[in-house]
Amino acid sequence: MAEIGWSSLELEARRELWSLSLEEPDRRLLRADLRAGAWDAAGEVRARLRAFVRDAAESVGVTHVGGLVDPARPEEEITGALSFLLRDFGRIVPQNGRGDLTAVLRDQDGDGTTELGFHSDTCDLVVLLCLRPAFDGGGLTRLASARHVHDLIQRERPDALATLREDWTFDRTGRPGPQRVVTPILYDREDGTVGCYYQTRTVRSSPDRGGPELTDRQWEALGVLDEALYRPEIAFGLPMGPGDLLVIRNSRVLHGRSPFVDEPGRYARRMLRVWVNEGAEWAR
């Protein structure tokens, strides 16, 4: 599949490339097999779903599947069903120093009212399953194409792009995986696509933990990148409904979250997150 660098308008206009809505009979078959933890009657649906996710991740860098699971089922059951499904995509990896393989994202001490900036997680695929959206309509998952951002900065500020293509230090002390990542923020991948790795707070705070000091040129390049990411034509806001699945290829798409005001208790926003590293399963 050819890489597609998209603007927010283009992503909306070409939903058929990355957003799949299963018919209700297929959804029932798939949900039954997921609950059982064994593939049976939903074999054909499974193959179609796997192919769609793979093709969308390769071309667009993101896949959305509407109403994949029944959000009314117990949270433990949903987590088990998603973990079973993701065996087709690769290996689930820990998200924190405790070794947690899943995390339910929710408002903590009012942090939902603060926008979560664009970033990349340290895995191949970040998987989000909406258990309940924010009642006020906020908390949108924001998406941006690394290729589109790269090409825009190349046209407007080639000097800043040259800096972003140099090595940067991300000190991740205490987190799972590599404790220090040294990589360009935007770079060419071996397959000819544009890759990205960005954690806005980590790269800015790394000098405080022993990393190299950022130069004036680097600070300016970060400002250029952030300004580009938040342009309306770049940043796509995706509302997710209960039971919706989202798969993001971290090397191709940056993601963030818009602020939201939550409703305490059973109606609070909850998003199940899983990190996956691709394996041989992806190619089958």
C-alpha atoms as an extended CHARMM CRD file, in Angstrom:
* protein
*
       284  EXT
         1         1  MET       CA              0.0000000000        0.0000000000        0.0000000000  PROA      1               0.0000000000
         2         2  ALA       CA              1.2570000000        3.4880000000       -0.8970000000  PROA      2               0.0000000000
         3         3  GLU       CA              1.8010000000        6.0300000000        1.8600000000  PROA      3               0.0000000000
         4         4  ILE       CA             -0.8290000000        8.7540000000        2.0340000000  PROA      4               0.0000000000
         5         5  GLY       CA              0.0680000000       12.0680000000        3.6320000000  PROA      5               0.0000000000
         6         6  TRP       CA             -3.2440000000       13.6500000000        4.5530000000  PROA      6               0.0000000000
         7         7  SER       CA             -4.7030000000       16.9050000000        5.7800000000  PROA      7               0.0000000000
         8         8  SER       CA             -7.6650000000       16.9400000000        8.1490000000  PROA      8               0.0000000000
         9         9  LEU       CA            -10.0650000000       17.6110000000        5.2500000000  PROA      9               0.0000000000
        10        10  GLU       CA             -8.5800000000       14.7800000000        3.1710000000  PROA      10              0.0000000000
        11        11  LEU       CA             -8.8230000000       12.3190000000        6.0550000000  PROA      11              0.0000000000
        12        12  GLU       CA            -12.4940000000       13.1900000000        6.5340000000  PROA      12              0.0000000000
        13        13  ALA       CA            -13.2060000000       12.9070000000        2.8160000000  PROA      13              0.0000000000
        14        14  ARG       CA            -11.5370000000        9.4930000000        2.4610000000  PROA      14              0.0000000000
        15        15  ARG       CA            -13.0140000000        7.6730000000        5.4430000000  PROA      15              0.0000000000
        16        16  GLU       CA            -13.5260000000        4.5240000000        3.3860000000  PROA      16              0.0000000000
        17        17  LEU       CA             -9.7540000000        4.0060000000        3.4550000000  PROA      17              0.0000000000
        18        18  TRP       CA             -9.4370000000        3.9200000000        7.2330000000  PROA      18              0.0000000000
        19        19  SER       CA            -12.8510000000        3.6660000000        8.9410000000  PROA      19              0.0000000000
        20        20  LEU       CA            -14.8260000000        0.4100000000        8.9070000000  PROA      20              0.0000000000
        21        21  SER       CA            -18.3760000000       -0.1440000000       10.0980000000  PROA      21              0.0000000000
        22        22  LEU       CA            -19.2730000000       -3.8100000000       10.5050000000  PROA      22              0.0000000000
        23        23  GLU       CA            -22.7620000000       -5.0430000000        9.7320000000  PROA      23              0.0000000000
        24        24  GLU       CA            -24.7100000000       -6.1610000000       12.8040000000  PROA      24              0.0000000000
        25        25  PRO       CA            -24.6380000000       -9.9310000000       11.9180000000  PROA      25              0.0000000000
        26        26  ASP       CA            -20.8490000000       -9.7670000000       11.5210000000  PROA      26              0.0000000000
        27        27  ARG       CA            -20.5500000000       -7.7960000000       14.7350000000  PROA      27              0.0000000000
        28        28  ARG       CA            -22.5060000000      -10.4490000000       16.6480000000  PROA      28              0.0000000000
        29        29  LEU       CA            -20.3350000000      -13.2720000000       15.2780000000  PROA      29              0.0000000000
        30        30  LEU       CA            -17.1440000000      -11.4090000000       16.0960000000  PROA      30              0.0000000000
        31        31  ARG       CA            -18.2490000000      -10.4830000000       19.6080000000  PROA      31              0.0000000000
        32        32  ALA       CA            -19.2010000000      -14.1110000000       20.3530000000  PROA      32              0.0000000000
        33        33  ASP       CA            -15.7810000000      -15.4210000000       19.3090000000  PROA      33              0.0000000000
        34        34  LEU       CA            -13.9960000000      -12.6490000000       21.2180000000  PROA      34              0.0000000000
        35        35  ARG       CA            -15.9210000000      -13.4770000000       24.3890000000  PROA      35              0.0000000000
        36        36  ALA       CA            -15.0820000000      -17.1700000000       23.9540000000  PROA      36              0.0000000000
        37        37  GLY       CA            -11.4150000000      -16.4440000000       23.2760000000  PROA      37              0.0000000000
        38        38  ALA       CA            -11.4140000000      -18.8230000000       20.2920000000  PROA      38              0.0000000000
        39        39  TRP       CA            -12.0440000000      -18.3260000000       16.5830000000  PROA      39              0.0000000000
        40        40  ASP       CA            -15.0440000000      -20.2060000000       15.1970000000  PROA      40              0.0000000000
        41        41  ALA       CA            -17.9930000000      -18.7430000000       13.2860000000  PROA      41              0.0000000000
        42        42  ALA       CA            -16.3570000000      -15.3230000000       12.8580000000  PROA      42              0.0000000000
        43        43  GLY       CA            -13.3880000000      -16.6280000000       10.8570000000  PROA      43              0.0000000000
        44        44  GLU       CA            -14.3280000000      -14.7450000000        7.6840000000  PROA      44              0.0000000000
        45        45  VAL       CA            -15.0470000000      -11.5260000000        9.5970000000  PROA      45              0.0000000000
        46        46  ARG       CA            -11.7260000000      -11.8800000000       11.3900000000  PROA      46              0.0000000000
        47        47  ALA       CA             -9.8270000000      -12.1720000000        8.0920000000  PROA      47              0.0000000000
        48        48  ARG       CA            -11.5880000000       -9.1340000000        6.6180000000  PROA      48              0.0000000000
        49        49  LEU       CA            -11.0030000000       -7.0630000000        9.7370000000  PROA      49              0.0000000000
        50        50  ARG       CA             -7.3330000000       -8.0130000000        9.9210000000  PROA      50              0.0000000000
        51        51  ALA       CA             -6.7670000000       -7.1380000000        6.2430000000  PROA      51              0.0000000000
        52        52  PHE       CA             -8.5330000000       -3.7820000000        6.6050000000  PROA      52              0.0000000000
        53        53  VAL       CA             -6.5370000000       -2.8100000000        9.7020000000  PROA      53              0.0000000000
        54        54  ARG       CA             -3.2640000000       -3.8050000000        8.0380000000  PROA      54              0.0000000000
        55        55  ASP       CA             -3.9670000000       -1.9490000000        4.7780000000  PROA      55              0.0000000000
        56        56  ALA       CA             -5.1790000000        1.2130000000        6.5340000000  PROA      56              0.0000000000
        57        57  ALA       CA             -2.1790000000        1.2250000000        8.8800000000  PROA      57              0.0000000000
        58        58  GLU       CA              0.1860000000        0.8790000000        5.9130000000  PROA      58              0.0000000000
        59        59  SER       CA             -1.4190000000        3.5830000000        3.7550000000  PROA      59              0.0000000000
        60        60  VAL       CA             -3.0720000000        6.1230000000        6.0720000000  PROA      60              0.0000000000
        61        61  GLY       CA             -1.3860000000        5.1450000000        9.3470000000  PROA      61              0.0000000000
        62        62  VAL       CA             -4.6110000000        4.8630000000       11.3250000000  PROA      62              0.0000000000
        63        63  THR       CA             -7.6260000000        2.5220000000       11.4570000000  PROA      63              0.0000000000
        64        64  HSD       CA            -11.0420000000        3.0780000000       13.0440000000  PROA      64              0.0000000000
        65        65  VAL       CA            -13.6030000000        0.2990000000       13.5840000000  PROA      65              0.0000000000
        66        66  GLY       CA            -17.0100000000        1.4100000000       14.8060000000  PROA      66              0.0000000000
        67        67  GLY       CA            -18.8620000000       -0.5010000000       17.5240000000  PROA      67              0.0000000000
        68        68  LEU       CA            -16.3900000000       -3.3740000000       17.7020000000  PROA      68              0.0000000000
        69        69  VAL       CA            -17.3370000000       -4.4640000000       21.2310000000  PROA      69              0.0000000000
        70        70  ASP       CA            -20.3920000000       -4.1070000000       23.4260000000  PROA      70              0.0000000000
        71        71  PRO       CA            -19.4330000000       -1.3940000000       25.9420000000  PROA      71              0.0000000000
        72        72  ALA       CA            -22.1040000000       -2.6590000000       28.3550000000  PROA      72              0.0000000000
        73        73  ARG       CA            -20.1040000000       -5.8300000000       29.0290000000  PROA      73              0.0000000000
        74        74  PRO       CA            -17.8780000000       -5.9700000000       32.1490000000  PROA      74              0.0000000000
        75        75  GLU       CA            -14.6050000000       -4.1000000000       31.7430000000  PROA      75              0.0000000000
        76        76  GLU       CA            -12.5580000000       -7.2240000000       32.5140000000  PROA      76              0.0000000000
        77        77  GLU       CA            -14.3590000000       -9.1150000000       29.7490000000  PROA      77              0.0000000000
        78        78  ILE       CA            -13.7790000000       -6.3120000000       27.2370000000  PROA      78              0.0000000000
        79        79  THR       CA            -10.0840000000       -6.1710000000       28.1260000000  PROA      79              0.0000000000
        80        80  GLY       CA             -9.7500000000       -9.9250000000       27.6120000000  PROA      80              0.0000000000
        81        81  ALA       CA            -11.5740000000       -9.8050000000       24.2860000000  PROA      81              0.0000000000
        82        82  LEU       CA             -9.3810000000       -6.9770000000       22.9870000000  PROA      82              0.0000000000
        83        83  SER       CA             -6.2000000000       -8.7380000000       24.1170000000  PROA      83              0.0000000000
        84        84  PHE       CA             -7.3280000000      -11.8680000000       22.2620000000  PROA      84              0.0000000000
        85        85  LEU       CA             -8.0690000000       -9.9000000000       19.0730000000  PROA      85              0.0000000000
        86        86  LEU       CA             -4.7000000000       -8.1370000000       19.1510000000  PROA      86              0.0000000000
        87        87  ARG       CA             -2.8400000000      -11.4340000000       18.8640000000  PROA      87              0.0000000000
        88        88  ASP       CA             -3.4510000000      -11.0140000000       15.1380000000  PROA      88              0.0000000000
        89        89  PHE       CA             -1.4460000000       -7.7900000000       15.1610000000  PROA      89              0.0000000000
        90        90  GLY       CA              1.5770000000       -8.5760000000       17.3170000000  PROA      90              0.0000000000
        91        91  ARG       CA              2.7500000000       -8.6850000000       20.9280000000  PROA      91              0.0000000000
        92        92  ILE       CA              1.2290000000       -6.5680000000       23.6840000000  PROA      92              0.0000000000
        93        93  VAL       CA              3.9840000000       -4.7240000000       25.5790000000  PROA      93              0.0000000000
        94        94  PRO       CA              4.0370000000       -2.9740000000       28.9910000000  PROA      94              0.0000000000
        95        95  GLN       CA              3.0310000000        0.6880000000       29.1920000000  PROA      95              0.0000000000
        96        96  ASN       CA              4.7150000000        1.6050000000       32.4670000000  PROA      96              0.0000000000
        97        97  GLY       CA              7.3170000000        0.5980000000       35.0020000000  PROA      97              0.0000000000
        98        98  ARG       CA              4.7940000000       -1.6530000000       36.7910000000  PROA      98              0.0000000000
        99        99  GLY       CA              4.5020000000       -3.8120000000       33.6880000000  PROA      99              0.0000000000
       100       100  ASP       CA              0.8000000000       -3.0750000000       33.0630000000  PROA      100             0.0000000000
       101       101  LEU       CA             -0.3040000000       -4.4110000000       29.6700000000  PROA      101             0.0000000000
       102       102  THR       CA             -3.5410000000       -2.4010000000       29.6220000000  PROA      102             0.0000000000
       103       103  ALA       CA             -4.5280000000        0.9810000000       30.9890000000  PROA      103             0.0000000000
       104       104  VAL       CA             -7.9070000000        2.6690000000       31.3340000000  PROA      104             0.0000000000
       105       105  LEU       CA             -7.4510000000        6.3740000000       30.6420000000  PROA      105             0.0000000000
       106       106  ARG       CA             -9.7530000000        8.6340000000       32.6370000000  PROA      106             0.0000000000
       107       107  ASP       CA             -9.7880000000       12.0780000000       34.1630000000  PROA      107             0.0000000000
       108       108  GLN       CA             -7.5050000000       12.2880000000       37.2050000000  PROA      108             0.0000000000
       109       109  ASP       CA             -7.6690000000       15.3600000000       39.4040000000  PROA      109             0.0000000000
       110       110  GLY       CA             -9.0980000000       17.4120000000       36.5660000000  PROA      110             0.0000000000
       111       111  ASP       CA             -6.3280000000       16.7120000000       34.0550000000  PROA      111             0.0000000000
       112       112  GLY       CA             -8.9760000000       16.1190000000       31.3840000000  PROA      112             0.0000000000
       113       113  THR       CA             -9.5210000000       19.8660000000       31.2480000000  PROA      113             0.0000000000
       114       114  THR       CA             -5.9510000000       20.1860000000       29.9420000000  PROA      114             0.0000000000
       115       115  GLU       CA             -5.2410000000       19.4210000000       26.3120000000  PROA      115             0.0000000000
       116       116  LEU       CA             -2.8690000000       16.4850000000       25.7370000000  PROA      116             0.0000000000
       117       117  GLY       CA             -0.2890000000       17.5950000000       23.1830000000  PROA      117             0.0000000000
       118       118  PHE       CA              0.6720000000       15.6990000000       20.0600000000  PROA      118             0.0000000000
       119       119  HSD       CA              3.1310000000       12.8900000000       20.7070000000  PROA      119             0.0000000000
       120       120  SER       CA              4.2650000000        9.3790000000       19.7580000000  PROA      120             0.0000000000
       121       121  ASP       CA              4.1120000000        6.4260000000       22.1380000000  PROA      121             0.0000000000
       122       122  THR       CA              7.0940000000        4.0610000000       22.3860000000  PROA      122             0.0000000000
       123       123  CYS       CA              5.6030000000        1.1020000000       20.5250000000  PROA      123             0.0000000000
       124       124  ASP       CA              4.6600000000        0.1490000000       16.9660000000  PROA      124             0.0000000000
       125       125  LEU       CA              0.8890000000        0.4450000000       17.3800000000  PROA      125             0.0000000000
       126       126  VAL       CA             -1.1210000000        2.2840000000       20.0150000000  PROA      126             0.0000000000
       127       127  VAL       CA             -4.6250000000        0.8290000000       20.3380000000  PROA      127             0.0000000000
       128       128  LEU       CA             -7.5040000000        2.7660000000       21.8890000000  PROA      128             0.0000000000
       129       129  LEU       CA            -10.9200000000        1.2930000000       22.6590000000  PROA      129             0.0000000000
       130       130  CYS       CA            -13.6050000000        3.7420000000       23.7550000000  PROA      130             0.0000000000
       131       131  LEU       CA            -15.5400000000        2.4820000000       26.7680000000  PROA      131             0.0000000000
       132       132  ARG       CA            -17.3940000000        5.7590000000       27.2820000000  PROA      132             0.0000000000
       133       133  PRO       CA            -16.8600000000        9.1600000000       25.6370000000  PROA      133             0.0000000000
       134       134  ALA       CA            -16.8960000000       12.4160000000       27.5960000000  PROA      134             0.0000000000
       135       135  PHE       CA            -20.4530000000       13.5970000000       28.2010000000  PROA      135             0.0000000000
       136       136  ASP       CA            -19.6760000000       17.1420000000       26.9960000000  PROA      136             0.0000000000
       137       137  GLY       CA            -18.4830000000       15.9720000000       23.5680000000  PROA      137             0.0000000000
       138       138  GLY       CA            -14.8460000000       16.8330000000       24.3060000000  PROA      138             0.0000000000
       139       139  GLY       CA            -11.9140000000       14.4710000000       24.6690000000  PROA      139             0.0000000000
       140       140  LEU       CA            -11.5210000000       14.0120000000       20.9160000000  PROA      140             0.0000000000
       141       141  THR       CA             -8.5490000000       11.9500000000       19.7840000000  PROA      141             0.0000000000
       142       142  ARG       CA             -6.4290000000       14.2550000000       17.6310000000  PROA      142             0.0000000000
       143       143  LEU       CA             -4.4300000000       12.8720000000       14.7240000000  PROA      143             0.0000000000
       144       144  ALA       CA             -1.7710000000       14.3640000000       12.4330000000  PROA      144             0.0000000000
       145       145  SER       CA              0.0330000000       12.8300000000        9.4590000000  PROA      145             0.0000000000
       146       146  ALA       CA              3.8170000000       12.8760000000        9.8310000000  PROA      146             0.0000000000
       147       147  ARG       CA              4.1980000000       13.0160000000        6.0340000000  PROA      147             0.0000000000
       148       148  HSD       CA              1.9040000000       16.0280000000        5.7290000000  PROA      148             0.0000000000
       149       149  VAL       CA              3.5980000000       17.8640000000        8.6030000000  PROA      149             0.0000000000
       150       150  HSD       CA              7.0150000000       17.0690000000        7.1310000000  PROA      150             0.0000000000
       151       151  ASP       CA              6.0730000000       18.3750000000        3.6690000000  PROA      151             0.0000000000
       152       152  LEU       CA              4.4730000000       21.5360000000        5.0550000000  PROA      152             0.0000000000
       153       153  ILE       CA              7.5340000000       22.4490000000        7.1270000000  PROA      153             0.0000000000
       154       154  GLN       CA              9.7790000000       21.5890000000        4.1810000000  PROA      154             0.0000000000
       155       155  ARG       CA              7.9530000000       24.1960000000        2.0800000000  PROA      155             0.0000000000
       156       156  GLU       CA              7.7310000000       26.9020000000        4.7280000000  PROA      156             0.0000000000
       157       157  ARG       CA             10.7520000000       26.4070000000        6.9850000000  PROA      157             0.0000000000
       158       158  PRO       CA             13.3720000000       24.0860000000        5.4470000000  PROA      158             0.0000000000
       159       159  ASP       CA             15.8800000000       25.2880000000        8.0370000000  PROA      159             0.0000000000
       160       160  ALA       CA             13.6330000000       24.0730000000       10.8740000000  PROA      160             0.0000000000
       161       161  LEU       CA             13.0430000000       20.7560000000        9.0890000000  PROA      161             0.0000000000
       162       162  ALA       CA             16.8050000000       20.2300000000        8.8160000000  PROA      162             0.0000000000
       163       163  THR       CA             17.0260000000       20.6530000000       12.5990000000  PROA      163             0.0000000000
       164       164  LEU       CA             14.0910000000       18.3050000000       13.2350000000  PROA      164             0.0000000000
       165       165  ARG       CA             15.8390000000       15.6850000000       11.0810000000  PROA      165             0.0000000000
       166       166  GLU       CA             18.9070000000       15.7650000000       13.3530000000  PROA      166             0.0000000000
       167       167  ASP       CA             19.2700000000       13.5530000000       16.4430000000  PROA      167             0.0000000000
       168       168  TRP       CA             17.3310000000       14.5780000000       19.5480000000  PROA      168             0.0000000000
       169       169  THR       CA             17.5420000000       13.0880000000       23.0410000000  PROA      169             0.0000000000
       170       170  PHE       CA             14.4160000000       11.8270000000       24.8120000000  PROA      170             0.0000000000
       171       171  ASP       CA             15.2100000000       10.8710000000       28.4070000000  PROA      171             0.0000000000
       172       172  ARG       CA             12.5830000000        8.3300000000       29.5340000000  PROA      172             0.0000000000
       173       173  THR       CA             14.0860000000        7.3600000000       32.8820000000  PROA      173             0.0000000000
       174       174  GLY       CA             11.7390000000        5.1610000000       34.8970000000  PROA      174             0.0000000000
       175       175  ARG       CA              9.5030000000        4.2610000000       31.9750000000  PROA      175             0.0000000000
       176       176  PRO       CA              9.2760000000        0.8810000000       30.2340000000  PROA      176             0.0000000000
       177       177  GLY       CA             11.5410000000        0.1550000000       27.2870000000  PROA      177             0.0000000000
       178       178  PRO       CA             14.6110000000        2.2350000000       26.3880000000  PROA      178             0.0000000000
       179       179  GLN       CA             15.4740000000        4.7300000000       29.0860000000  PROA      179             0.0000000000
       180       180  ARG       CA             17.0180000000        7.1440000000       26.5940000000  PROA      180             0.0000000000
       181       181  VAL       CA             15.9750000000        7.4080000000       22.9630000000  PROA      181             0.0000000000
       182       182  VAL       CA             18.1980000000        9.3030000000       20.5260000000  PROA      182             0.0000000000
       183       183  THR       CA             16.4470000000        9.8490000000       17.2080000000  PROA      183             0.0000000000
       184       184  PRO       CA             15.3700000000       12.4990000000       14.7300000000  PROA      184             0.0000000000
       185       185  ILE       CA             11.8530000000       13.8240000000       15.2740000000  PROA      185             0.0000000000
       186       186  LEU       CA             11.0660000000       13.5780000000       11.5430000000  PROA      186             0.0000000000
       187       187  TYR       CA             13.0560000000       11.1750000000        9.3970000000  PROA      187             0.0000000000
       188       188  ASP       CA             13.0850000000        8.9930000000        6.2790000000  PROA      188             0.0000000000
       189       189  ARG       CA             12.2500000000        5.3350000000        6.8570000000  PROA      189             0.0000000000
       190       190  GLU       CA             13.7640000000        2.4690000000        4.8630000000  PROA      190             0.0000000000
       191       191  ASP       CA             10.4800000000        1.8670000000        3.0370000000  PROA      191             0.0000000000
       192       192  GLY       CA             10.4510000000        5.4550000000        1.7530000000  PROA      192             0.0000000000
       193       193  THR       CA              7.8040000000        6.7440000000        4.1610000000  PROA      193             0.0000000000
       194       194  VAL       CA              8.2730000000        9.6220000000        6.6010000000  PROA      194             0.0000000000
       195       195  GLY       CA              8.6360000000        8.5570000000       10.2230000000  PROA      195             0.0000000000
       196       196  CYS       CA              8.1660000000       10.5430000000       13.4180000000  PROA      196             0.0000000000
       197       197  TYR       CA              9.0470000000       10.2960000000       17.1070000000  PROA      197             0.0000000000
       198       198  TYR       CA              7.9590000000       13.1140000000       19.3720000000  PROA      198             0.0000000000
       199       199  GLN       CA              7.2050000000       13.5560000000       23.0570000000  PROA      199             0.0000000000
       200       200  THR       CA              6.9100000000       17.2670000000       23.6840000000  PROA      200             0.0000000000
       201       201  ARG       CA              7.4790000000       17.2550000000       27.4600000000  PROA      201             0.0000000000
       202       202  THR       CA             10.1790000000       14.5870000000       27.4090000000  PROA      202             0.0000000000
       203       203  VAL       CA             12.3700000000       16.2720000000       24.8100000000  PROA      203             0.0000000000
       204       204  ARG       CA             12.1080000000       19.6230000000       26.5820000000  PROA      204             0.0000000000
       205       205  SER       CA             12.8850000000       18.2240000000       30.0440000000  PROA      205             0.0000000000
       206       206  SER       CA             15.6910000000       15.8350000000       29.0340000000  PROA      206             0.0000000000
       207       207  PRO       CA             18.4260000000       18.4390000000       29.7340000000  PROA      207             0.0000000000
       208       208  ASP       CA             17.2330000000       18.5280000000       33.3650000000  PROA      208             0.0000000000
       209       209  ARG       CA             18.0630000000       14.8120000000       33.6360000000  PROA      209             0.0000000000
       210       210  GLY       CA             21.5220000000       14.9370000000       32.1250000000  PROA      210             0.0000000000
       211       211  GLY       CA             20.7190000000       15.1960000000       28.4260000000  PROA      211             0.0000000000
       212       212  PRO       CA             22.3340000000       17.7890000000       26.1680000000  PROA      212             0.0000000000
       213       213  GLU       CA             21.1020000000       21.3570000000       26.4410000000  PROA      213             0.0000000000
       214       214  LEU       CA             18.7820000000       22.4610000000       23.6760000000  PROA      214             0.0000000000
       215       215  THR       CA             20.1820000000       25.1320000000       21.3860000000  PROA      215             0.0000000000
       216       216  ASP       CA             18.2930000000       28.2340000000       20.2880000000  PROA      216             0.0000000000
       217       217  ARG       CA             17.9620000000       26.6140000000       16.8800000000  PROA      217             0.0000000000
       218       218  GLN       CA             16.3530000000       23.5370000000       18.4350000000  PROA      218             0.0000000000
       219       219  TRP       CA             13.9290000000       25.5610000000       20.5410000000  PROA      219             0.0000000000
       220       220  GLU       CA             12.8790000000       27.4260000000       17.4080000000  PROA      220             0.0000000000
       221       221  ALA       CA             12.3890000000       24.1690000000       15.4750000000  PROA      221             0.0000000000
       222       222  LEU       CA             10.1550000000       22.7790000000       18.2410000000  PROA      222             0.0000000000
       223       223  GLY       CA              8.0700000000       25.9400000000       18.0540000000  PROA      223             0.0000000000
       224       224  VAL       CA              7.7070000000       25.5650000000       14.2880000000  PROA      224             0.0000000000
       225       225  LEU       CA              6.6380000000       21.9170000000       14.7070000000  PROA      225             0.0000000000
       226       226  ASP       CA              4.0530000000       22.6780000000       17.3930000000  PROA      226             0.0000000000
       227       227  GLU       CA              2.5930000000       25.5850000000       15.4250000000  PROA      227             0.0000000000
       228       228  ALA       CA              2.1880000000       23.3460000000       12.3600000000  PROA      228             0.0000000000
       229       229  LEU       CA              0.5960000000       20.5110000000       14.3150000000  PROA      229             0.0000000000
       230       230  TYR       CA             -2.1810000000       22.6850000000       15.6910000000  PROA      230             0.0000000000
       231       231  ARG       CA             -3.2830000000       24.2010000000       12.4090000000  PROA      231             0.0000000000
       232       232  PRO       CA             -6.8970000000       23.2130000000       11.6370000000  PROA      232             0.0000000000
       233       233  GLU       CA             -5.8560000000       21.7750000000        8.2730000000  PROA      233             0.0000000000
       234       234  ILE       CA             -3.3300000000       19.4880000000       10.0140000000  PROA      234             0.0000000000
       235       235  ALA       CA             -5.0080000000       18.3380000000       13.2270000000  PROA      235             0.0000000000
       236       236  PHE       CA             -7.9820000000       15.9840000000       12.7660000000  PROA      236             0.0000000000
       237       237  GLY       CA            -10.3010000000       15.5750000000       15.7520000000  PROA      237             0.0000000000
       238       238  LEU       CA            -11.9200000000       12.1320000000       15.9050000000  PROA      238             0.0000000000
       239       239  PRO       CA            -14.9610000000       11.6060000000       18.1470000000  PROA      239             0.0000000000
       240       240  MET       CA            -15.1320000000        7.9920000000       19.3070000000  PROA      240             0.0000000000
       241       241  GLY       CA            -18.3400000000        6.2860000000       20.3470000000  PROA      241             0.0000000000
       242       242  PRO       CA            -18.7580000000        3.5090000000       22.9160000000  PROA      242             0.0000000000
       243       243  GLY       CA            -17.1520000000        0.2980000000       21.6370000000  PROA      243             0.0000000000
       244       244  ASP       CA            -15.1330000000        2.0060000000       18.8740000000  PROA      244             0.0000000000
       245       245  LEU       CA            -11.5790000000        0.7950000000       18.1720000000  PROA      245             0.0000000000
       246       246  LEU       CA             -8.6990000000        2.9700000000       16.9630000000  PROA      246             0.0000000000
       247       247  VAL       CA             -5.2950000000        1.6490000000       15.8550000000  PROA      247             0.0000000000
       248       248  ILE       CA             -2.5060000000        4.2010000000       15.3010000000  PROA      248             0.0000000000
       249       249  ARG       CA              0.8790000000        3.4670000000       13.7140000000  PROA      249             0.0000000000
       250       250  ASN       CA              3.1940000000        5.5140000000       15.9170000000  PROA      250             0.0000000000
       251       251  SER       CA              5.8950000000        6.0190000000       13.3110000000  PROA      251             0.0000000000
       252       252  ARG       CA              3.4410000000        7.5780000000       10.8540000000  PROA      252             0.0000000000
       253       253  VAL       CA              0.7930000000        9.4440000000       12.8610000000  PROA      253             0.0000000000
       254       254  LEU       CA              1.1210000000       11.7060000000       15.8990000000  PROA      254             0.0000000000
       255       255  HSD       CA             -1.7890000000       11.7620000000       18.3130000000  PROA      255             0.0000000000
       256       256  GLY       CA             -3.1220000000       13.8630000000       21.1660000000  PROA      256             0.0000000000
       257       257  ARG       CA             -6.4120000000       14.6730000000       22.9070000000  PROA      257             0.0000000000
       258       258  SER       CA             -8.6440000000       17.7020000000       23.1570000000  PROA      258             0.0000000000
       259       259  PRO       CA             -9.7250000000       18.8740000000       26.6360000000  PROA      259             0.0000000000
       260       260  PHE       CA            -13.0060000000       17.7510000000       28.1410000000  PROA      260             0.0000000000
       261       261  VAL       CA            -15.2020000000       18.2920000000       31.1840000000  PROA      261             0.0000000000
       262       262  ASP       CA            -16.0890000000       14.9890000000       32.8090000000  PROA      262             0.0000000000
       263       263  GLU       CA            -19.1630000000       13.7190000000       34.6240000000  PROA      263             0.0000000000
       264       264  PRO       CA            -18.1780000000       11.9670000000       37.8640000000  PROA      264             0.0000000000
       265       265  GLY       CA            -19.1440000000        8.3550000000       38.4680000000  PROA      265             0.0000000000
       266       266  ARG       CA            -20.4630000000        5.8380000000       36.0030000000  PROA      266             0.0000000000
       267       267  TYR       CA            -20.7110000000        8.3740000000       33.1480000000  PROA      267             0.0000000000
       268       268  ALA       CA            -17.0440000000        9.4120000000       33.2790000000  PROA      268             0.0000000000
       269       269  ARG       CA            -14.9490000000        9.2150000000       30.1040000000  PROA      269             0.0000000000
       270       270  ARG       CA            -12.9690000000        5.9680000000       29.8920000000  PROA      270             0.0000000000
       271       271  MET       CA            -10.5930000000        4.8780000000       27.1520000000  PROA      271             0.0000000000
       272       272  LEU       CA             -8.8400000000        1.4880000000       27.1850000000  PROA      272             0.0000000000
       273       273  ARG       CA             -5.2660000000        1.6980000000       25.8530000000  PROA      273             0.0000000000
       274       274  VAL       CA             -2.9740000000       -1.1140000000       24.7120000000  PROA      274             0.0000000000
       275       275  TRP       CA              0.5400000000       -0.9420000000       23.2260000000  PROA      275             0.0000000000
       276       276  VAL       CA              1.4830000000       -3.4720000000       20.5450000000  PROA      276             0.0000000000
       277       277  ASN       CA              4.7640000000       -4.2890000000       18.8150000000  PROA      277             0.0000000000
       278       278  GLU       CA              4.2500000000       -5.8790000000       15.4470000000  PROA      278             0.0000000000
       279       279  GLY       CA              5.2560000000       -9.4760000000       14.8130000000  PROA      279             0.0000000000
       280       280  ALA       CA              4.9540000000      -12.1420000000       12.1680000000  PROA      280             0.0000000000
       281       281  GLU       CA              1.2030000000      -12.1620000000       12.8230000000  PROA      281             0.0000000000
       282       282  TRP       CA              0.8860000000       -8.8570000000       10.9700000000  PROA      282             0.0000000000
       283       283  ALA       CA              2.0110000000      -10.3460000000        7.6610000000  PROA      283             0.0000000000
       284       284  ARG       CA             -0.2790000000      -13.3720000000        7.7030000000  PROA      284             0.0000000000
